[in-house]
Amino acid sequence: MIWGVRMAFVILIQAICAAATVLIAMLFGRNAALSAALGAAVVLVPNVLFALYLRLNGRPSVMRLFIGEAVKIALILALSAYIWRRMGFEINVFAYATGLIVVIKAHNFGLLWRGK
């Protein structure tokens, strides 16, 4: 049970960091905000799916963890390739990378968990 709560806490922190990044990017225009939102979503969506995969599977297993992580990374790469192919020149590279990196590194705040 504690792992489900901790995963939800980490996903919540990632979503808050994504929203903060998009709000800051709004100061630089609509294109920057959209780019930051896409960069954040490229990481946040696979992380949510990975958390659900771990939560819905029965017993924890190292093999399930590795398979889930591999699928998550492949999905991040596929979504990034799709976005860049679809919207290439309209993406603000700095805002996109900032949104992506902030959400990737936001899981470190999960260490702040003080659960029982």
Secondary structure, DSSP 8 states (H G I E B T S, - for coil): -HHHHHHHHHHHHHHHHHHHHHHHHGGG-HHHHHHHHHHHHHHHHHHHHHHHHHHHSSS--HHHHHHHHHHHHHHHHHHHHHHHHHHGGGS-HHHHHHHHHHHHHGGGGGGG----
